[in-house]
């Protein structure tokens, strides 16, 4: 008789693993094996991005930071003229970042003839050029793209979405495996057993750390999924269709465009719907497609004007400075971005994405008359968008300042530690030359509640549903190892 069989027969029933334990463990193993490497990447990149306000001035002090002067700041139009002079011919200004902080530079973003985007930094007191930065090569932008899509474009974005979904399986099965059984008290289950040695010690550390981080990990997943490129986009559309997402009228029906003086409304509307070749004026463009660093989730699906190629003669748009001046009495003094119109029918698009979601603003301004075509505020959001806005602010560590950043960092780095302890546990129990998946139970327990939960997850997240089926088939066809009680 084998040692495992002897243990199984002599161990009291109360101490033996509950029926279904190894099945849960097997799914927890598969979820962890897939999730943990990416979870470590998410944790590290997320922690770095959380401290963006503190890190970026240290990385680019000569571009972002200036010495406050006694003289008044130059007007935004004079600064924009200096920025244009520093750019090569054919460069088009797409975005102005408006800041009134005395120790910060002025920043304008240009689209270069080769398609690259470049930020230009100026001293706001004398207009001196401080330097430039490639927008996509900026450290925090690279960190953000690793966090969202591993720098792999759409495939990476879908992969990270799957990681988030499978984290839910890992959390659910992990909590079920941890749940105190027999004579184990809740207090004992919440503290690691430091008297253990070897793999049991790692298991105790892993289980205790995991249960303390479970709520934070679930919150990270729940607040991050609405921003994913596949499910998040569809979720936004669904929330809007049932009037719980974007503001009324913002999904597909807003005729927002600047009216060219002397042009009939019918002609102007026709221009809006013409196909265009400019990168900033593609038909069907939404706020998520605009050359803005970030926009509130609730307005990401708002359609923006189309832009024809033809220029209307004799038309002079308002200068940027007038738009900035117009925003001050409207309650916006700094910390917002303006996407500049790049065609006769374009509009000035003001996007304010502050730490407090209740202050979010998206304003469309006619580039000729200065008329406010639409002013979308938090009160215009649907219930889902309001919840997502708060979740986003907490997820990014912005809502209550430094304490929020610290909480996010602790959870993120804790998840990275969870990945390390899980890896060590797997390596210590993994037989040489095998995957080391836990043994299957015979006969298989029904576990109807867990099966139903997986089915629901597969329906809510179709991409994940496909991978659940794939894992189940692989487990049945390729990994048929079944046997007595495996080491736990």
C-alpha positions as CSV (number, residue, x, y, z in Angstrom):
1,X,0.0,0.0,0.0
2,X,1.3,3.5,-0.9
3,X,2.0,6.2,1.6
4,X,-0.7,8.3,0.1
5,X,-3.2,5.5,0.5
6,X,-2.1,4.9,4.1
7,X,-2.6,8.5,4.9
8,X,-6.0,8.6,3.2
9,X,-7.2,5.6,5.2
10,X,-5.9,6.5,8.6
11,X,-6.7,10.2,8.6
12,X,-9.9,11.0,10.4
13,X,-12.8,12.1,8.2
14,X,-12.9,15.5,9.8
15,X,-9.3,16.2,8.8
16,X,-9.6,14.8,5.3
17,X,-10.1,17.2,2.4
18,X,-13.7,17.9,1.7
19,X,-15.3,16.5,-1.4
20,X,-14.6,18.8,-4.3
21,X,-11.5,20.2,-2.7
22,X,-9.1,18.8,-5.3
23,X,-11.4,19.9,-8.2
24,X,-11.3,23.5,-6.8
25,X,-7.6,23.2,-6.4
26,X,-7.2,22.0,-9.9
27,X,-9.0,25.0,-11.4
28,X,-7.2,27.3,-9.0
29,X,-3.9,25.8,-10.3
30,X,-4.9,26.4,-13.9
31,X,-6.1,29.9,-13.2
32,X,-2.9,30.7,-11.2
33,X,-0.6,29.2,-13.8
34,X,-2.0,31.5,-16.4
35,X,-2.6,34.6,-14.3
36,X,0.4,34.8,-12.0
37,X,3.1,35.9,-14.5
38,X,0.9,38.6,-15.9
39,X,-0.4,39.6,-12.5
40,X,3.2,40.4,-11.5
41,X,3.5,42.6,-14.6
42,X,0.2,44.3,-13.8
43,X,1.2,44.9,-10.2
44,X,4.5,46.4,-11.0
45,X,3.3,48.6,-13.9
46,X,0.2,49.6,-12.0
47,X,2.2,50.7,-8.9
48,X,4.5,52.8,-11.1
49,X,1.6,54.4,-13.0
50,X,-0.2,55.1,-9.7
51,X,2.7,57.4,-8.7
52,X,2.8,59.3,-12.0
53,X,2.4,62.7,-10.5
54,X,5.5,62.2,-8.3
55,X,7.6,60.3,-10.8
56,X,7.3,62.3,-14.0
57,X,8.8,65.5,-12.7
58,X,11.8,63.5,-11.4
59,X,12.3,61.9,-14.8
60,X,11.9,65.1,-16.9
61,X,12.7,67.9,-14.6
62,X,14.2,70.2,-17.3
63,X,11.0,69.9,-19.4
64,X,8.2,69.7,-16.9
65,X,9.5,71.9,-14.0
66,X,10.2,75.7,-14.2
67,X,11.3,78.2,-11.6
68,X,8.4,80.5,-10.8
69,X,9.0,84.1,-11.9
70,X,7.6,87.4,-10.6
71,X,6.5,88.3,-14.2
72,X,3.1,87.2,-15.4
73,X,2.8,84.1,-17.6
74,X,2.7,84.7,-21.3
75,X,-0.7,84.2,-23.1
76,X,-1.4,80.7,-24.4
77,X,-1.5,82.0,-28.0
78,X,2.0,83.5,-27.8
79,X,3.2,80.2,-26.3
80,X,1.5,78.2,-29.0
81,X,3.2,80.4,-31.7
82,X,6.6,79.6,-30.1
83,X,5.8,75.9,-30.0
84,X,4.8,76.0,-33.7
85,X,8.1,77.7,-34.6
86,X,10.0,74.9,-32.9
87,X,8.3,72.2,-35.0
88,X,9.1,71.1,-38.5
89,X,6.9,72.2,-41.4
90,X,3.8,70.2,-41.7
91,X,3.4,69.5,-38.0
92,X,-0.1,70.0,-36.7
93,X,-1.0,71.0,-33.1
94,X,-3.6,68.6,-31.8
95,X,-3.7,69.2,-28.0
96,X,-3.0,71.9,-25.5
97,X,-2.5,71.0,-21.9
98,X,-3.7,73.8,-19.7
99,X,-2.0,74.3,-16.3
100,X,-1.9,77.3,-14.1
101,X,0.7,75.9,-11.7
102,X,3.5,78.4,-11.1
103,X,6.2,75.7,-11.3
104,X,5.0,73.8,-14.4
105,X,5.9,74.3,-18.1
106,X,3.4,74.8,-20.9
107,X,2.9,71.7,-23.1
108,X,1.5,71.4,-26.6
109,X,1.2,68.1,-28.5
110,X,1.8,68.0,-32.2
111,X,1.3,65.4,-34.9
112,X,4.4,65.2,-37.1
113,X,4.3,64.6,-40.8
114,X,5.4,61.0,-40.3
115,X,2.5,60.3,-37.9
116,X,4.4,60.4,-34.7
117,X,3.2,62.6,-31.8
118,X,5.5,64.9,-30.0
119,X,5.1,67.1,-26.9
120,X,6.7,70.5,-26.9
121,X,7.6,72.2,-23.5
122,X,8.0,75.9,-23.0
123,X,8.8,78.2,-20.1
124,X,5.5,80.0,-19.6
125,X,7.2,83.2,-18.4
126,X,9.5,83.9,-21.3
127,X,8.5,81.4,-24.0
128,X,11.9,79.7,-24.1
129,X,11.9,76.1,-25.5
130,X,12.6,73.6,-22.8
131,X,12.6,70.5,-25.0
132,X,10.4,67.9,-26.6
133,X,9.3,64.3,-25.9
134,X,8.0,61.6,-28.1
135,X,4.5,61.0,-26.7
136,X,4.5,57.2,-27.3
137,X,8.0,56.8,-25.9
138,X,7.4,58.7,-22.7
139,X,8.1,56.5,-19.8
140,X,4.7,56.6,-18.2
141,X,3.0,56.0,-21.6
142,X,5.1,52.9,-22.1
143,X,4.3,51.8,-18.6
144,X,0.6,52.3,-19.3
145,X,0.7,50.4,-22.6
146,X,2.5,47.5,-20.9
147,X,-0.2,47.6,-18.2
148,X,-3.0,47.6,-20.7
149,X,-1.7,45.5,-23.7
150,X,1.9,44.4,-23.1
151,X,3.0,46.6,-26.0
152,X,1.4,44.0,-28.3
153,X,-1.5,46.0,-29.7
154,X,-4.9,44.4,-29.9
155,X,-3.8,40.8,-29.2
156,X,-2.1,42.1,-26.0
157,X,-5.2,44.0,-25.0
158,X,-7.3,40.8,-25.4
159,X,-4.8,38.8,-23.4
160,X,-4.8,41.2,-20.5
161,X,-8.6,41.2,-20.5
162,X,-8.5,37.4,-20.2
163,X,-6.0,37.7,-17.3
164,X,-8.5,40.0,-15.5
165,X,-11.3,37.5,-16.1
166,X,-9.3,34.5,-15.0
167,X,-8.3,36.4,-11.9
168,X,-11.9,36.2,-10.8
169,X,-11.7,32.3,-11.0
170,X,-8.4,32.4,-9.1
171,X,-10.0,34.6,-6.4
172,X,-13.2,32.5,-6.1
173,X,-11.4,29.1,-5.9
174,X,-8.7,30.5,-3.6
175,X,-11.2,31.7,-1.1
176,X,-13.0,28.4,-1.2
177,X,-9.8,26.5,-0.7
178,X,-8.8,28.7,2.2
179,X,-12.2,28.5,4.0
180,X,-11.7,27.1,7.5
181,X,-12.8,23.5,7.9
182,X,-13.1,21.2,10.9
183,X,-11.5,22.5,14.0
184,X,-9.6,25.4,12.2
185,X,-10.7,28.7,13.6
186,X,-11.2,31.8,11.5
187,X,-8.5,33.6,13.5
188,X,-6.0,30.9,12.8
189,X,-6.9,30.9,9.1
190,X,-6.2,34.7,8.9
191,X,-2.7,34.4,10.2
192,X,0.3,32.5,8.7
193,X,1.7,29.6,10.6
194,X,5.3,30.6,10.9
195,X,6.2,27.4,12.8
196,X,5.9,25.5,9.5
197,X,8.9,24.8,7.3
198,X,9.4,24.1,3.6
199,X,6.3,24.0,1.3
200,X,3.8,24.1,4.2
201,X,5.2,27.5,5.3
202,X,4.9,28.8,1.7
203,X,1.4,27.4,1.5
204,X,0.4,29.2,4.8
205,X,1.9,32.5,3.6
206,X,0.2,32.2,0.2
207,X,-3.2,31.4,1.6
208,X,-3.1,34.1,4.3
209,X,-1.8,36.7,1.9
210,X,-4.3,35.7,-0.7
211,X,-7.3,36.0,1.6
212,X,-6.2,39.5,2.8
213,X,-5.8,40.6,-0.7
214,X,-8.9,39.0,-2.2
215,X,-11.2,42.0,-1.8
216,X,-8.6,44.4,-3.2
217,X,-7.9,42.1,-6.1
218,X,-11.6,41.8,-6.9
219,X,-11.9,45.6,-6.7
220,X,-9.0,46.0,-9.1
221,X,-10.5,43.6,-11.6
222,X,-14.0,45.1,-11.3
223,X,-12.8,48.7,-11.8
224,X,-10.3,47.8,-14.6
225,X,-12.6,45.6,-16.8
226,X,-14.8,48.6,-18.0
227,X,-11.6,50.0,-19.7
228,X,-10.7,46.9,-21.7
229,X,-10.8,47.2,-25.4
230,X,-13.2,44.3,-26.1
231,X,-15.6,43.6,-23.2
232,X,-15.3,47.1,-21.8
233,X,-16.3,48.6,-25.2
234,X,-19.3,46.4,-25.4
235,X,-20.2,47.0,-21.8
236,X,-20.1,50.7,-22.4
237,X,-22.4,50.3,-25.4
238,X,-24.8,48.1,-23.4
239,X,-24.9,50.5,-20.5
240,X,-25.7,53.3,-22.9
241,X,-28.4,51.4,-24.7
242,X,-30.3,51.0,-21.4
243,X,-29.7,54.6,-20.5
244,X,-27.3,53.8,-17.6
245,X,-24.0,54.9,-19.3
246,X,-23.2,57.9,-21.4
247,X,-25.4,61.0,-21.2
248,X,-28.7,61.0,-23.2
249,X,-28.1,61.8,-26.9
250,X,-24.4,61.2,-26.8
251,X,-24.5,57.8,-28.4
252,X,-24.6,58.2,-32.2
253,X,-27.0,61.1,-32.4
254,X,-25.2,64.3,-31.4
255,X,-24.9,66.7,-34.4
256,X,-22.0,68.7,-32.8
257,X,-20.1,70.8,-35.3
258,X,-18.9,74.3,-35.9
259,X,-21.1,76.3,-38.3
260,X,-19.0,78.0,-40.9
261,X,-20.2,81.6,-41.2
262,X,-22.2,82.1,-44.4
263,X,-22.7,78.4,-45.0
264,X,-26.3,77.0,-44.9
265,X,-27.1,74.5,-42.1
266,X,-27.8,71.8,-44.7
267,X,-24.4,72.4,-46.4
268,X,-22.6,72.3,-43.0
269,X,-24.3,69.1,-42.1
270,X,-23.3,67.6,-45.4
271,X,-19.7,68.5,-44.7
272,X,-19.8,66.7,-41.4
273,X,-20.8,63.4,-43.0
274,X,-18.2,63.5,-45.8
275,X,-15.4,61.0,-45.6
276,X,-12.1,62.5,-44.6
277,X,-8.5,61.4,-44.8
278,X,-7.0,63.3,-41.9
279,X,-5.8,61.3,-38.9
280,X,-7.7,63.6,-36.5
281,X,-10.9,63.6,-38.5
282,X,-11.9,60.1,-39.5
283,X,-15.6,59.4,-39.9
284,X,-17.3,57.9,-36.9
285,X,-14.5,59.0,-34.5
286,X,-15.5,59.0,-30.8
287,X,-14.0,60.7,-27.8
288,X,-11.8,57.6,-27.1
289,X,-10.2,58.2,-30.6
290,X,-9.4,61.9,-30.0
291,X,-5.8,63.1,-29.5
292,X,-6.4,63.5,-25.7
293,X,-4.3,61.8,-23.0
294,X,-7.4,60.6,-21.2
295,X,-11.1,61.2,-21.2
296,X,-13.8,60.2,-18.7
297,X,-15.2,56.7,-19.3
298,X,-18.8,58.0,-19.6
299,X,-18.0,60.1,-22.7
300,X,-15.7,57.7,-24.4
301,X,-18.4,56.6,-26.9
302,X,-19.6,60.2,-27.6
303,X,-19.3,60.8,-31.3
304,X,-17.3,63.8,-32.4
305,X,-17.7,65.8,-35.6
306,X,-16.5,64.5,-39.0
307,X,-14.1,66.8,-40.8
308,X,-13.9,67.4,-44.6
309,X,-10.7,68.2,-46.4
310,X,-11.8,71.4,-48.1
311,X,-11.1,74.7,-46.5
312,X,-13.9,77.3,-46.3
313,X,-12.5,80.7,-47.6
314,X,-12.7,83.8,-45.5
315,X,-13.2,82.0,-42.2
316,X,-11.2,82.9,-39.1
317,X,-11.5,80.5,-36.2
318,X,-11.2,81.9,-32.6
319,X,-7.7,81.8,-31.1
320,X,-7.0,79.2,-28.4
321,X,-6.5,81.9,-25.8
322,X,-10.2,83.0,-26.2
323,X,-11.3,79.4,-25.4
324,X,-9.1,79.3,-22.4
325,X,-10.4,82.6,-21.2
326,X,-14.0,81.4,-21.8
327,X,-13.4,78.3,-19.5
328,X,-12.4,80.3,-16.5
329,X,-15.8,81.7,-15.6
330,X,-17.2,78.3,-16.5
331,X,-15.3,76.8,-13.6
332,X,-12.2,75.4,-15.3
333,X,-9.0,77.2,-14.5
334,X,-6.3,74.5,-15.0
335,X,-5.6,70.7,-15.2
336,X,-7.6,70.1,-18.4
337,X,-6.8,69.3,-22.0
338,X,-8.1,70.9,-25.2
339,X,-8.2,69.1,-28.5
340,X,-7.9,71.7,-31.2
341,X,-10.0,71.6,-34.4
342,X,-8.1,70.5,-37.4
343,X,-10.8,71.2,-40.1
344,X,-13.4,73.9,-40.8
345,X,-16.2,71.8,-39.2
346,X,-14.2,70.8,-36.2
347,X,-14.8,72.0,-32.7
348,X,-12.7,72.8,-29.6
349,X,-13.0,69.8,-27.3
350,X,-12.3,70.5,-23.7
351,X,-11.7,67.4,-21.5
352,X,-11.4,67.7,-17.7
353,X,-10.6,64.4,-16.0
354,X,-9.8,65.3,-12.3
355,X,-9.4,63.1,-9.3
356,X,-12.9,63.8,-8.1
357,X,-15.4,62.2,-10.6
358,X,-18.1,64.7,-9.6
359,X,-16.0,67.5,-11.3
360,X,-15.5,65.7,-14.6
361,X,-16.4,67.9,-17.6
362,X,-16.5,67.5,-21.4
363,X,-17.2,70.7,-23.4
364,X,-17.6,71.2,-27.1
365,X,-17.1,74.8,-28.3
366,X,-17.9,76.2,-31.8
367,X,-14.5,77.3,-33.2
368,X,-16.0,80.4,-34.8
369,X,-18.6,81.8,-32.5
370,X,-17.4,80.4,-29.2
371,X,-20.8,79.0,-28.5
372,X,-21.0,76.0,-26.1
373,X,-22.5,73.2,-28.1
374,X,-22.5,70.7,-25.3
375,X,-21.4,70.7,-21.7
376,X,-21.4,67.2,-20.3
377,X,-21.0,66.9,-16.5
378,X,-21.1,64.2,-13.9
379,X,-24.8,64.9,-13.2
380,X,-25.6,63.9,-16.8
381,X,-24.1,60.5,-16.4
382,X,-26.1,57.3,-16.0
383,X,-25.9,55.2,-12.9
384,X,-23.3,52.8,-14.4
385,X,-21.0,55.6,-15.6
386,X,-21.1,57.2,-12.2
387,X,-20.1,54.0,-10.5
388,X,-17.3,53.4,-13.1
389,X,-16.0,56.9,-12.7
390,X,-15.6,56.4,-8.9
391,X,-14.0,53.0,-9.5
392,X,-11.6,54.4,-12.0
393,X,-10.4,57.2,-9.7
394,X,-9.9,54.6,-6.8
395,X,-8.2,52.2,-9.2
396,X,-5.7,54.8,-10.3
397,X,-5.0,56.0,-6.8
398,X,-6.3,59.5,-7.5
399,X,-9.4,59.8,-5.4
400,X,-8.1,60.6,-1.9
401,X,-4.5,61.6,-2.8
402,X,-1.4,59.9,-1.3
403,X,-3.2,57.5,1.0
404,X,-5.1,56.2,-2.0
405,X,-1.8,55.7,-3.9
406,X,-0.3,53.9,-0.9
407,X,-3.3,51.5,-0.6
408,X,-3.2,50.7,-4.3
409,X,0.6,50.1,-4.1
410,X,0.2,47.8,-1.1
411,X,-2.5,45.7,-2.9
412,X,-0.5,45.7,-6.1
413,X,2.8,44.6,-4.6
414,X,0.9,42.1,-2.4
415,X,-0.4,40.5,-5.6
416,X,3.1,40.4,-6.9
417,X,4.2,38.6,-3.7
418,X,1.2,36.3,-4.2
419,X,2.5,35.4,-7.6
420,X,6.0,34.6,-6.1
421,X,4.7,32.4,-3.3
422,X,2.4,30.6,-5.8
423,X,5.4,29.9,-8.1
424,X,7.5,28.6,-5.2
425,X,4.7,26.3,-4.0
426,X,4.3,24.9,-7.5
427,X,8.0,24.4,-8.0
428,X,8.4,22.6,-4.7
429,X,5.6,20.1,-5.4
430,X,6.0,19.7,-9.2
431,X,7.3,16.3,-10.2
432,X,10.2,16.5,-12.6
433,X,9.1,16.5,-16.3
434,X,5.4,17.1,-15.6
435,X,3.1,20.1,-15.3
436,X,2.3,19.2,-11.7
437,X,-1.5,19.7,-11.9
438,X,-3.4,18.4,-8.8
439,X,-4.9,14.9,-9.2
440,X,-8.5,14.6,-10.3
441,X,-11.2,13.2,-8.0
442,X,-12.9,9.9,-8.7
443,X,-15.9,9.9,-8.9
444,X,-16.1,13.6,-10.0
445,X,-18.2,15.6,-7.5
446,X,-21.3,17.4,-9.0
447,X,-20.3,20.9,-7.8
448,X,-23.3,22.4,-9.5
449,X,-22.9,25.9,-7.9
450,X,-19.3,26.2,-9.2
451,X,-20.3,25.0,-12.6
452,X,-23.1,27.5,-12.7
453,X,-20.7,30.3,-11.7
454,X,-18.3,29.4,-14.5
455,X,-21.2,29.3,-17.0
456,X,-22.3,32.8,-15.8
457,X,-18.8,34.1,-16.2
458,X,-18.6,32.6,-19.6
459,X,-21.8,34.3,-20.7
460,X,-20.9,37.7,-19.2
461,X,-17.4,37.5,-20.6
462,X,-17.7,35.5,-23.9
463,X,-13.9,35.6,-24.6
464,X,-13.4,34.0,-21.2
465,X,-16.1,31.5,-21.9
466,X,-14.2,30.2,-24.9
467,X,-11.1,29.8,-22.9
468,X,-13.0,28.0,-20.1
469,X,-14.2,25.4,-22.7
470,X,-10.6,25.1,-24.0
471,X,-9.2,24.5,-20.6
472,X,-11.9,22.0,-19.8
473,X,-11.2,20.1,-23.0
474,X,-7.4,20.2,-22.4
475,X,-7.9,18.9,-18.9
476,X,-10.1,16.0,-20.2
477,X,-8.1,15.1,-23.2
478,X,-4.5,16.1,-22.6
479,X,-4.2,16.0,-18.8
480,X,-5.9,12.8,-17.7
481,X,-3.9,12.3,-14.5
482,X,-6.2,10.9,-11.9
483,X,-5.4,9.1,-8.7
484,X,-5.3,9.1,-4.9
485,X,-5.1,12.1,-2.8
486,X,-2.4,14.4,-4.2
487,X,-0.1,16.4,-1.9
488,X,-1.7,19.6,-0.7
